[in-house]
Amino acid sequence: QVKTTLNDGYNAIQVGYGNVSPKSLTQPQLGHLQKSNIQPLKYLKEFRVSDPNNFNVGQVLNVESFVAGQLINVTGKSI
């Protein structure tokens, strides 16, 4: 989902990952994903962005999305 200041009051994108069976999600979660024709995903995270027009629903974000030498912030969780 791409959130814009006009519709939502702020600019952000939702990023999902981790394919799962539809049985493991709740009806509201499935409805949210089906609204955008997205496969069932275990994790959905929202990230604020300055320009949401650079992103589309269903766009794949991978290493090629970054420029060599670009700095990024990485957060991890260990178990």
PDB file with one MODEL, atoms N, CA, C and O in Angstrom:
MODEL        1
ATOM      1  N   GLN A   1       0.849  -1.169   0.000  1.00  0.00           N
ATOM      2  CA  GLN A   1       0.000   0.000   0.000  1.00  0.00           C
ATOM      3  C   GLN A   1       0.896   1.234   0.000  1.00  0.00           C
ATOM      4  O   GLN A   1       1.903   1.296   0.706  1.00  0.00           O
ATOM      5  N   VAL A   2       0.507   2.202  -0.802  1.00  0.00           N
ATOM      6  CA  VAL A   2       1.218   3.471  -0.852  1.00  0.00           C
ATOM      7  C   VAL A   2       0.321   4.516  -0.206  1.00  0.00           C
ATOM      8  O   VAL A   2      -0.788   4.764  -0.680  1.00  0.00           O
ATOM      9  N   LYS A   3       0.792   5.125   0.868  1.00  0.00           N
ATOM     10  CA  LYS A   3       0.014   6.131   1.582  1.00  0.00           C
ATOM     11  C   LYS A   3       0.533   7.517   1.215  1.00  0.00           C
ATOM     12  O   LYS A   3       1.740   7.752   1.175  1.00  0.00           O
ATOM     13  N   THR A   4      -0.403   8.432   0.947  1.00  0.00           N
ATOM     14  CA  THR A   4      -0.025   9.788   0.560  1.00  0.00           C
ATOM     15  C   THR A   4      -0.621  10.800   1.526  1.00  0.00           C
ATOM     16  O   THR A   4      -1.567  10.502   2.255  1.00  0.00           O
ATOM     17  N   THR A   5      -0.058  11.990   1.518  1.00  0.00           N
ATOM     18  CA  THR A   5      -0.532  13.061   2.390  1.00  0.00           C
ATOM     19  C   THR A   5      -1.989  13.397   2.089  1.00  0.00           C
ATOM     20  O   THR A   5      -2.756  13.682   3.009  1.00  0.00           O
ATOM     21  N   LEU A   6      -2.377  13.368   0.832  1.00  0.00           N
ATOM     22  CA  LEU A   6      -3.758  13.688   0.459  1.00  0.00           C
ATOM     23  C   LEU A   6      -4.763  12.721   1.066  1.00  0.00           C
ATOM     24  O   LEU A   6      -5.792  13.146   1.591  1.00  0.00           O
ATOM     25  N   ASN A   7      -4.475  11.419   1.001  1.00  0.00           N
ATOM     26  CA  ASN A   7      -5.423  10.408   1.470  1.00  0.00           C
ATOM     27  C   ASN A   7      -5.271  10.067   2.945  1.00  0.00           C
ATOM     28  O   ASN A   7      -6.269   9.861   3.636  1.00  0.00           O
ATOM     29  N   ASP A   8      -4.035  10.003   3.437  1.00  0.00           N
ATOM     30  CA  ASP A   8      -3.773   9.474   4.765  1.00  0.00           C
ATOM     31  C   ASP A   8      -3.163  10.470   5.741  1.00  0.00           C
ATOM     32  O   ASP A   8      -3.065  10.174   6.931  1.00  0.00           O
ATOM     33  N   GLY A   9      -2.756  11.628   5.273  1.00  0.00           N
ATOM     34  CA  GLY A   9      -2.171  12.620   6.156  1.00  0.00           C
ATOM     35  C   GLY A   9      -0.660  12.529   6.287  1.00  0.00           C
ATOM     36  O   GLY A   9      -0.040  13.382   6.921  1.00  0.00           O
ATOM     37  N   TYR A  10      -0.066  11.512   5.698  1.00  0.00           N
ATOM     38  CA  TYR A  10       1.393  11.363   5.727  1.00  0.00           C
ATOM     39  C   TYR A  10       1.814  10.483   4.561  1.00  0.00           C
ATOM     40  O   TYR A  10       0.983   9.789   3.973  1.00  0.00           O
ATOM     41  N   ASN A  11       3.094  10.506   4.223  1.00  0.00           N
ATOM     42  CA  ASN A  11       3.638   9.705   3.123  1.00  0.00           C
ATOM     43  C   ASN A  11       4.317   8.461   3.680  1.00  0.00           C
ATOM     44  O   ASN A  11       5.186   8.555   4.548  1.00  0.00           O
ATOM     45  N   ALA A  12       3.919   7.298   3.177  1.00  0.00           N
ATOM     46  CA  ALA A  12       4.529   6.051   3.635  1.00  0.00           C
ATOM     47  C   ALA A  12       4.242   4.949   2.619  1.00  0.00           C
ATOM     48  O   ALA A  12       3.357   5.072   1.772  1.00  0.00           O
ATOM     49  N   ILE A  13       5.011   3.873   2.728  1.00  0.00           N
ATOM     50  CA  ILE A  13       4.741   2.666   1.941  1.00  0.00           C
ATOM     51  C   ILE A  13       4.676   1.488   2.906  1.00  0.00           C
ATOM     52  O   ILE A  13       5.343   1.491   3.940  1.00  0.00           O
ATOM     53  N   GLN A  14       3.878   0.488   2.569  1.00  0.00           N
ATOM     54  CA  GLN A  14       3.840  -0.749   3.329  1.00  0.00           C
ATOM     55  C   GLN A  14       4.616  -1.786   2.555  1.00  0.00           C
ATOM     56  O   GLN A  14       4.395  -1.978   1.359  1.00  0.00           O
ATOM     57  N   VAL A  15       5.525  -2.453   3.237  1.00  0.00           N
ATOM     58  CA  VAL A  15       6.356  -3.483   2.631  1.00  0.00           C
ATOM     59  C   VAL A  15       5.989  -4.800   3.289  1.00  0.00           C
ATOM     60  O   VAL A  15       5.933  -4.898   4.515  1.00  0.00           O
ATOM     61  N   GLY A  16       5.739  -5.815   2.467  1.00  0.00           N
ATOM     62  CA  GLY A  16       5.386  -7.130   2.998  1.00  0.00           C
ATOM     63  C   GLY A  16       6.396  -8.166   2.547  1.00  0.00           C
ATOM     64  O   GLY A  16       7.006  -8.044   1.484  1.00  0.00           O
ATOM     65  N   TYR A  17       6.564  -9.200   3.383  1.00  0.00           N
ATOM     66  CA  TYR A  17       7.474 -10.286   3.031  1.00  0.00           C
ATOM     67  C   TYR A  17       7.091 -11.530   3.804  1.00  0.00           C
ATOM     68  O   TYR A  17       6.372 -11.452   4.801  1.00  0.00           O
ATOM     69  N   GLY A  18       7.560 -12.658   3.357  1.00  0.00           N
ATOM     70  CA  GLY A  18       7.295 -13.929   4.022  1.00  0.00           C
ATOM     71  C   GLY A  18       5.974 -14.539   3.580  1.00  0.00           C
ATOM     72  O   GLY A  18       4.956 -14.354   4.247  1.00  0.00           O
ATOM     73  N   ASN A  19       5.974 -15.262   2.466  1.00  0.00           N
ATOM     74  CA  ASN A  19       4.751 -15.901   1.983  1.00  0.00           C
ATOM     75  C   ASN A  19       4.251 -16.942   2.981  1.00  0.00           C
ATOM     76  O   ASN A  19       5.034 -17.702   3.550  1.00  0.00           O
ATOM     77  N   VAL A  20       2.931 -16.961   3.185  1.00  0.00           N
ATOM     78  CA  VAL A  20       2.308 -17.927   4.086  1.00  0.00           C
ATOM     79  C   VAL A  20       1.014 -18.440   3.461  1.00  0.00           C
ATOM     80  O   VAL A  20       0.542 -17.920   2.449  1.00  0.00           O
ATOM     81  N   SER A  21       0.464 -19.455   4.077  1.00  0.00           N
ATOM     82  CA  SER A  21      -0.825 -19.990   3.665  1.00  0.00           C
ATOM     83  C   SER A  21      -1.929 -19.023   4.101  1.00  0.00           C
ATOM     84  O   SER A  21      -1.824 -18.423   5.171  1.00  0.00           O
ATOM     85  N   PRO A  22      -2.970 -18.861   3.306  1.00  0.00           N
ATOM     86  CA  PRO A  22      -4.068 -17.969   3.698  1.00  0.00           C
ATOM     87  C   PRO A  22      -4.737 -18.377   5.010  1.00  0.00           C
ATOM     88  O   PRO A  22      -5.354 -17.545   5.675  1.00  0.00           O
ATOM     89  N   LYS A  23      -4.620 -19.645   5.383  1.00  0.00           N
ATOM     90  CA  LYS A  23      -5.226 -20.125   6.627  1.00  0.00           C
ATOM     91  C   LYS A  23      -4.576 -19.520   7.863  1.00  0.00           C
ATOM     92  O   LYS A  23      -5.197 -19.461   8.924  1.00  0.00           O
ATOM     93  N   SER A  24      -3.333 -19.069   7.738  1.00  0.00           N
ATOM     94  CA  SER A  24      -2.615 -18.560   8.907  1.00  0.00           C
ATOM     95  C   SER A  24      -2.857 -17.066   9.146  1.00  0.00           C
ATOM     96  O   SER A  24      -2.317 -16.502  10.097  1.00  0.00           O
ATOM     97  N   LEU A  25      -3.667 -16.413   8.289  1.00  0.00           N
ATOM     98  CA  LEU A  25      -3.965 -14.994   8.455  1.00  0.00           C
ATOM     99  C   LEU A  25      -5.428 -14.809   8.862  1.00  0.00           C
ATOM    100  O   LEU A  25      -6.271 -15.667   8.602  1.00  0.00           O
ATOM    101  N   THR A  26      -5.708 -13.689   9.495  1.00  0.00           N
ATOM    102  CA  THR A  26      -7.083 -13.377   9.867  1.00  0.00           C
ATOM    103  C   THR A  26      -7.826 -12.817   8.653  1.00  0.00           C
ATOM    104  O   THR A  26      -7.204 -12.422   7.667  1.00  0.00           O
ATOM    105  N   GLN A  27      -9.150 -12.785   8.731  1.00  0.00           N
ATOM    106  CA  GLN A  27      -9.950 -12.254   7.635  1.00  0.00           C
ATOM    107  C   GLN A  27      -9.612 -10.792   7.321  1.00  0.00           C
ATOM    108  O   GLN A  27      -9.500 -10.444   6.146  1.00  0.00           O
ATOM    109  N   PRO A  28      -9.443  -9.913   8.339  1.00  0.00           N
ATOM    110  CA  PRO A  28      -9.066  -8.535   8.024  1.00  0.00           C
ATOM    111  C   PRO A  28      -7.707  -8.436   7.315  1.00  0.00           C
ATOM    112  O   PRO A  28      -7.537  -7.616   6.413  1.00  0.00           O
ATOM    113  N   GLN A  29      -6.751  -9.261   7.720  1.00  0.00           N
ATOM    114  CA  GLN A  29      -5.442  -9.247   7.069  1.00  0.00           C
ATOM    115  C   GLN A  29      -5.556  -9.710   5.618  1.00  0.00           C
ATOM    116  O   GLN A  29      -4.965  -9.109   4.720  1.00  0.00           O
ATOM    117  N   LEU A  30      -6.322 -10.787   5.394  1.00  0.00           N
ATOM    118  CA  LEU A  30      -6.512 -11.278   4.031  1.00  0.00           C
ATOM    119  C   LEU A  30      -7.226 -10.245   3.169  1.00  0.00           C
ATOM    120  O   LEU A  30      -6.857 -10.039   2.012  1.00  0.00           O
ATOM    121  N   GLY A  31      -8.239  -9.598   3.720  1.00  0.00           N
ATOM    122  CA  GLY A  31      -8.976  -8.580   2.984  1.00  0.00           C
ATOM    123  C   GLY A  31      -8.092  -7.417   2.581  1.00  0.00           C
ATOM    124  O   GLY A  31      -8.206  -6.900   1.469  1.00  0.00           O
ATOM    125  N   HIS A  32      -7.205  -6.999   3.487  1.00  0.00           N
ATOM    126  CA  HIS A  32      -6.285  -5.894   3.205  1.00  0.00           C
ATOM    127  C   HIS A  32      -5.372  -6.254   2.036  1.00  0.00           C
ATOM    128  O   HIS A  32      -5.129  -5.421   1.163  1.00  0.00           O
ATOM    129  N   LEU A  33      -4.865  -7.485   2.011  1.00  0.00           N
ATOM    130  CA  LEU A  33      -3.961  -7.911   0.949  1.00  0.00           C
ATOM    131  C   LEU A  33      -4.713  -8.161  -0.360  1.00  0.00           C
ATOM    132  O   LEU A  33      -4.210  -7.829  -1.433  1.00  0.00           O
ATOM    133  N   GLN A  34      -5.911  -8.742  -0.280  1.00  0.00           N
ATOM    134  CA  GLN A  34      -6.679  -9.036  -1.485  1.00  0.00           C
ATOM    135  C   GLN A  34      -7.147  -7.758  -2.177  1.00  0.00           C
ATOM    136  O   GLN A  34      -7.321  -7.737  -3.395  1.00  0.00           O
ATOM    137  N   LYS A  35      -7.349  -6.698  -1.404  1.00  0.00           N
ATOM    138  CA  LYS A  35      -7.754  -5.415  -1.978  1.00  0.00           C
ATOM    139  C   LYS A  35      -6.735  -4.932  -3.012  1.00  0.00           C
ATOM    140  O   LYS A  35      -7.092  -4.263  -3.981  1.00  0.00           O
ATOM    141  N   SER A  36      -5.466  -5.276  -2.796  1.00  0.00           N
ATOM    142  CA  SER A  36      -4.391  -4.869  -3.709  1.00  0.00           C
ATOM    143  C   SER A  36      -3.913  -6.018  -4.594  1.00  0.00           C
ATOM    144  O   SER A  36      -2.907  -5.887  -5.290  1.00  0.00           O
ATOM    145  N   ASN A  37      -4.641  -7.159  -4.569  1.00  0.00           N
ATOM    146  CA  ASN A  37      -4.244  -8.358  -5.335  1.00  0.00           C
ATOM    147  C   ASN A  37      -2.835  -8.813  -4.985  1.00  0.00           C
ATOM    148  O   ASN A  37      -2.026  -9.099  -5.868  1.00  0.00           O
ATOM    149  N   ILE A  38      -2.551  -8.876  -3.690  1.00  0.00           N
ATOM    150  CA  ILE A  38      -1.245  -9.313  -3.205  1.00  0.00           C
ATOM    151  C   ILE A  38      -1.407 -10.691  -2.563  1.00  0.00           C
ATOM    152  O   ILE A  38      -2.418 -10.964  -1.917  1.00  0.00           O
ATOM    153  N   GLN A  39      -0.404 -11.559  -2.744  1.00  0.00           N
ATOM    154  CA  GLN A  39      -0.428 -12.883  -2.129  1.00  0.00           C
ATOM    155  C   GLN A  39      -0.350 -12.755  -0.606  1.00  0.00           C
ATOM    156  O   GLN A  39       0.116 -11.733  -0.102  1.00  0.00           O
ATOM    157  N   PRO A  40      -0.797 -13.772   0.135  1.00  0.00           N
ATOM    158  CA  PRO A  40      -0.728 -13.720   1.606  1.00  0.00           C
ATOM    159  C   PRO A  40       0.716 -13.590   2.098  1.00  0.00           C
ATOM    160  O   PRO A  40       1.583 -14.385   1.735  1.00  0.00           O
ATOM    161  N   LEU A  41       0.954 -12.587   2.920  1.00  0.00           N
ATOM    162  CA  LEU A  41       2.284 -12.316   3.459  1.00  0.00           C
ATOM    163  C   LEU A  41       2.230 -12.315   4.979  1.00  0.00           C
ATOM    164  O   LEU A  41       1.274 -11.822   5.577  1.00  0.00           O
ATOM    165  N   LYS A  42       3.258 -12.867   5.593  1.00  0.00           N
ATOM    166  CA  LYS A  42       3.287 -12.971   7.054  1.00  0.00           C
ATOM    167  C   LYS A  42       3.563 -11.632   7.719  1.00  0.00           C
ATOM    168  O   LYS A  42       2.960 -11.312   8.744  1.00  0.00           O
ATOM    169  N   TYR A  43       4.458 -10.857   7.154  1.00  0.00           N
ATOM    170  CA  TYR A  43       4.871  -9.600   7.781  1.00  0.00           C
ATOM    171  C   TYR A  43       4.521  -8.410   6.890  1.00  0.00           C
ATOM    172  O   TYR A  43       4.771  -8.428   5.685  1.00  0.00           O
ATOM    173  N   LEU A  44       3.943  -7.382   7.495  1.00  0.00           N
ATOM    174  CA  LEU A  44       3.692  -6.109   6.823  1.00  0.00           C
ATOM    175  C   LEU A  44       4.300  -5.014   7.684  1.00  0.00           C
ATOM    176  O   LEU A  44       3.965  -4.894   8.862  1.00  0.00           O
ATOM    177  N   LYS A  45       5.172  -4.232   7.121  1.00  0.00           N
ATOM    178  CA  LYS A  45       5.818  -3.134   7.840  1.00  0.00           C
ATOM    179  C   LYS A  45       5.620  -1.854   7.054  1.00  0.00           C
ATOM    180  O   LYS A  45       5.586  -1.866   5.823  1.00  0.00           O
ATOM    181  N   GLU A  46       5.490  -0.756   7.768  1.00  0.00           N
ATOM    182  CA  GLU A  46       5.273   0.537   7.126  1.00  0.00           C
ATOM    183  C   GLU A  46       6.505   1.413   7.316  1.00  0.00           C
ATOM    184  O   GLU A  46       7.066   1.494   8.408  1.00  0.00           O
ATOM    185  N   PHE A  47       6.910   2.060   6.240  1.00  0.00           N
ATOM    186  CA  PHE A  47       8.072   2.936   6.268  1.00  0.00           C
ATOM    187  C   PHE A  47       7.678   4.286   5.699  1.00  0.00           C
ATOM    188  O   PHE A  47       7.072   4.365   4.630  1.00  0.00           O
ATOM    189  N   ARG A  48       8.021   5.342   6.411  1.00  0.00           N
ATOM    190  CA  ARG A  48       7.750   6.692   5.915  1.00  0.00           C
ATOM    191  C   ARG A  48       8.755   7.035   4.826  1.00  0.00           C
ATOM    192  O   ARG A  48       9.941   6.720   4.930  1.00  0.00           O
ATOM    193  N   VAL A  49       8.262   7.681   3.787  1.00  0.00           N
ATOM    194  CA  VAL A  49       9.104   8.098   2.666  1.00  0.00           C
ATOM    195  C   VAL A  49       8.807   9.556   2.337  1.00  0.00           C
ATOM    196  O   VAL A  49       7.732  10.066   2.653  1.00  0.00           O
ATOM    197  N   SER A  50       9.759  10.216   1.707  1.00  0.00           N
ATOM    198  CA  SER A  50       9.548  11.620   1.358  1.00  0.00           C
ATOM    199  C   SER A  50       8.718  11.766   0.086  1.00  0.00           C
ATOM    200  O   SER A  50       7.934  12.707  -0.036  1.00  0.00           O
ATOM    201  N   ASP A  51       8.883  10.842  -0.866  1.00  0.00           N
ATOM    202  CA  ASP A  51       8.127  10.926  -2.120  1.00  0.00           C
ATOM    203  C   ASP A  51       7.518   9.565  -2.459  1.00  0.00           C
ATOM    204  O   ASP A  51       8.210   8.708  -3.008  1.00  0.00           O
ATOM    205  N   PRO A  52       6.246   9.349  -2.144  1.00  0.00           N
ATOM    206  CA  PRO A  52       5.624   8.053  -2.408  1.00  0.00           C
ATOM    207  C   PRO A  52       5.375   7.787  -3.893  1.00  0.00           C
ATOM    208  O   PRO A  52       5.036   6.665  -4.269  1.00  0.00           O
ATOM    209  N   ASN A  53       5.538   8.799  -4.737  1.00  0.00           N
ATOM    210  CA  ASN A  53       5.317   8.614  -6.172  1.00  0.00           C
ATOM    211  C   ASN A  53       6.385   7.733  -6.813  1.00  0.00           C
ATOM    212  O   ASN A  53       6.220   7.295  -7.952  1.00  0.00           O
ATOM    213  N   ASN A  54       7.478   7.468  -6.096  1.00  0.00           N
ATOM    214  CA  ASN A  54       8.538   6.601  -6.614  1.00  0.00           C
ATOM    215  C   ASN A  54       8.197   5.121  -6.445  1.00  0.00           C
ATOM    216  O   ASN A  54       8.956   4.261  -6.892  1.00  0.00           O
ATOM    217  N   PHE A  55       7.060   4.811  -5.803  1.00  0.00           N
ATOM    218  CA  PHE A  55       6.707   3.427  -5.492  1.00  0.00           C
ATOM    219  C   PHE A  55       5.339   3.080  -6.062  1.00  0.00           C
ATOM    220  O   PHE A  55       4.459   3.935  -6.168  1.00  0.00           O
ATOM    221  N   ASN A  56       5.175   1.804  -6.431  1.00  0.00           N
ATOM    222  CA  ASN A  56       3.906   1.289  -6.936  1.00  0.00           C
ATOM    223  C   ASN A  56       3.501   0.072  -6.125  1.00  0.00           C
ATOM    224  O   ASN A  56       4.358  -0.616  -5.571  1.00  0.00           O
ATOM    225  N   VAL A  57       2.201  -0.203  -6.048  1.00  0.00           N
ATOM    226  CA  VAL A  57       1.715  -1.399  -5.371  1.00  0.00           C
ATOM    227  C   VAL A  57       2.201  -2.614  -6.139  1.00  0.00           C
ATOM    228  O   VAL A  57       2.051  -2.679  -7.359  1.00  0.00           O
ATOM    229  N   GLY A  58       2.785  -3.585  -5.430  1.00  0.00           N
ATOM    230  CA  GLY A  58       3.305  -4.793  -6.052  1.00  0.00           C
ATOM    231  C   GLY A  58       4.737  -4.696  -6.526  1.00  0.00           C
ATOM    232  O   GLY A  58       5.291  -5.674  -7.028  1.00  0.00           O
ATOM    233  N   GLN A  59       5.345  -3.532  -6.375  1.00  0.00           N
ATOM    234  CA  GLN A  59       6.738  -3.340  -6.791  1.00  0.00           C
ATOM    235  C   GLN A  59       7.653  -4.175  -5.904  1.00  0.00           C
ATOM    236  O   GLN A  59       7.463  -4.242  -4.689  1.00  0.00           O
ATOM    237  N   VAL A  60       8.640  -4.807  -6.516  1.00  0.00           N
ATOM    238  CA  VAL A  60       9.614  -5.607  -5.772  1.00  0.00           C
ATOM    239  C   VAL A  60      10.802  -4.721  -5.420  1.00  0.00           C
ATOM    240  O   VAL A  60      11.394  -4.085  -6.292  1.00  0.00           O
ATOM    241  N   LEU A  61      11.145  -4.685  -4.132  1.00  0.00           N
ATOM    242  CA  LEU A  61      12.317  -3.938  -3.673  1.00  0.00           C
ATOM    243  C   LEU A  61      13.452  -4.931  -3.456  1.00  0.00           C
ATOM    244  O   LEU A  61      13.323  -5.867  -2.667  1.00  0.00           O
ATOM    245  N   ASN A  62      14.554  -4.726  -4.151  1.00  0.00           N
ATOM    246  CA  ASN A  62      15.710  -5.599  -3.980  1.00  0.00           C
ATOM    247  C   ASN A  62      16.981  -4.755  -4.001  1.00  0.00           C
ATOM    248  O   ASN A  62      16.916  -3.525  -3.981  1.00  0.00           O
ATOM    249  N   VAL A  63      18.107  -5.401  -4.040  1.00  0.00           N
ATOM    250  CA  VAL A  63      19.398  -4.716  -3.980  1.00  0.00           C
ATOM    251  C   VAL A  63      19.574  -3.744  -5.145  1.00  0.00           C
ATOM    252  O   VAL A  63      20.242  -2.720  -5.008  1.00  0.00           O
ATOM    253  N   GLU A  64      18.979  -4.065  -6.279  1.00  0.00           N
ATOM    254  CA  GLU A  64      19.123  -3.206  -7.454  1.00  0.00           C
ATOM    255  C   GLU A  64      18.403  -1.870  -7.284  1.00  0.00           C
ATOM    256  O   GLU A  64      18.582  -0.964  -8.097  1.00  0.00           O
ATOM    257  N   SER A  65      17.589  -1.740  -6.232  1.00  0.00           N
ATOM    258  CA  SER A  65      16.887  -0.482  -5.962  1.00  0.00           C
ATOM    259  C   SER A  65      17.827   0.572  -5.375  1.00  0.00           C
ATOM    260  O   SER A  65      17.472   1.749  -5.306  1.00  0.00           O
ATOM    261  N   PHE A  66      19.017   0.156  -4.953  1.00  0.00           N
ATOM    262  CA  PHE A  66      19.965   1.058  -4.310  1.00  0.00           C
ATOM    263  C   PHE A  66      21.122   1.377  -5.242  1.00  0.00           C
ATOM    264  O   PHE A  66      21.418   0.628  -6.173  1.00  0.00           O
ATOM    265  N   VAL A  67      21.770   2.503  -4.975  1.00  0.00           N
ATOM    266  CA  VAL A  67      22.920   2.952  -5.754  1.00  0.00           C
ATOM    267  C   VAL A  67      24.189   2.587  -4.986  1.00  0.00           C
ATOM    268  O   VAL A  67      24.196   2.629  -3.756  1.00  0.00           O
ATOM    269  N   ALA A  68      25.243   2.236  -5.684  1.00  0.00           N
ATOM    270  CA  ALA A  68      26.515   1.908  -5.041  1.00  0.00           C
ATOM    271  C   ALA A  68      26.986   3.084  -4.196  1.00  0.00           C
ATOM    272  O   ALA A  68      27.039   4.214  -4.682  1.00  0.00           O
ATOM    273  N   GLY A  69      27.325   2.832  -2.948  1.00  0.00           N
ATOM    274  CA  GLY A  69      27.789   3.870  -2.038  1.00  0.00           C
ATOM    275  C   GLY A  69      26.671   4.547  -1.248  1.00  0.00           C
ATOM    276  O   GLY A  69      26.943   5.366  -0.369  1.00  0.00           O
ATOM    277  N   GLN A  70      25.433   4.215  -1.550  1.00  0.00           N
ATOM    278  CA  GLN A  70      24.306   4.810  -0.824  1.00  0.00           C
ATOM    279  C   GLN A  70      24.257   4.261   0.597  1.00  0.00           C
ATOM    280  O   GLN A  70      24.454   3.066   0.816  1.00  0.00           O
ATOM    281  N   LEU A  71      23.997   5.132   1.552  1.00  0.00           N
ATOM    282  CA  LEU A  71      23.908   4.718   2.946  1.00  0.00           C
ATOM    283  C   LEU A  71      22.467   4.371   3.297  1.00  0.00           C
ATOM    284  O   LEU A  71      21.537   5.066   2.888  1.00  0.00           O
ATOM    285  N   ILE A  72      22.285   3.287   4.060  1.00  0.00           N
ATOM    286  CA  ILE A  72      20.964   2.882   4.501  1.00  0.00           C
ATOM    287  C   ILE A  72      21.005   2.571   5.982  1.00  0.00           C
ATOM    288  O   ILE A  72      22.073   2.278   6.521  1.00  0.00           O
ATOM    289  N   ASN A  73      19.865   2.629   6.650  1.00  0.00           N
ATOM    290  CA  ASN A  73      19.745   2.243   8.049  1.00  0.00           C
ATOM    291  C   ASN A  73      19.186   0.836   8.115  1.00  0.00           C
ATOM    292  O   ASN A  73      18.173   0.534   7.485  1.00  0.00           O
ATOM    293  N   VAL A  74      19.847  -0.026   8.881  1.00  0.00           N
ATOM    294  CA  VAL A  74      19.424  -1.417   9.013  1.00  0.00           C
ATOM    295  C   VAL A  74      19.128  -1.678  10.478  1.00  0.00           C
ATOM    296  O   VAL A  74      19.919  -1.330  11.355  1.00  0.00           O
ATOM    297  N   THR A  75      17.984  -2.295  10.737  1.00  0.00           N
ATOM    298  CA  THR A  75      17.610  -2.679  12.100  1.00  0.00           C
ATOM    299  C   THR A  75      17.371  -4.168  12.104  1.00  0.00           C
ATOM    300  O   THR A  75      16.750  -4.692  11.179  1.00  0.00           O
ATOM    301  N   GLY A  76      17.842  -4.860  13.109  1.00  0.00           N
ATOM    302  CA  GLY A  76      17.653  -6.298  13.179  1.00  0.00           C
ATOM    303  C   GLY A  76      17.130  -6.734  14.529  1.00  0.00           C
ATOM    304  O   GLY A  76      17.174  -5.997  15.514  1.00  0.00           O
ATOM    305  N   LYS A  77      16.639  -7.942  14.542  1.00  0.00           N
ATOM    306  CA  LYS A  77      16.124  -8.526  15.767  1.00  0.00           C
ATOM    307  C   LYS A  77      16.745  -9.907  15.894  1.00  0.00           C
ATOM    308  O   LYS A  77      16.597 -10.729  14.989  1.00  0.00           O
ATOM    309  N   SER A  78      17.423 -10.178  16.974  1.00  0.00           N
ATOM    310  CA  SER A  78      18.016 -11.483  17.158  1.00  0.00           C
ATOM    311  C   SER A  78      17.142 -12.303  18.095  1.00  0.00           C
ATOM    312  O   SER A  78      16.429 -11.764  18.941  1.00  0.00           O
ATOM    313  N   ILE A  79      17.215 -13.600  17.926  1.00  0.00           N
ATOM    314  CA  ILE A  79      16.411 -14.486  18.772  1.00  0.00           C
ATOM    315  C   ILE A  79      17.279 -15.332  19.659  1.00  0.00           C
ATOM    316  O   ILE A  79      16.767 -16.136  20.438  1.00  0.00           O
TER     317      ILE A  79
ENDMDL
END
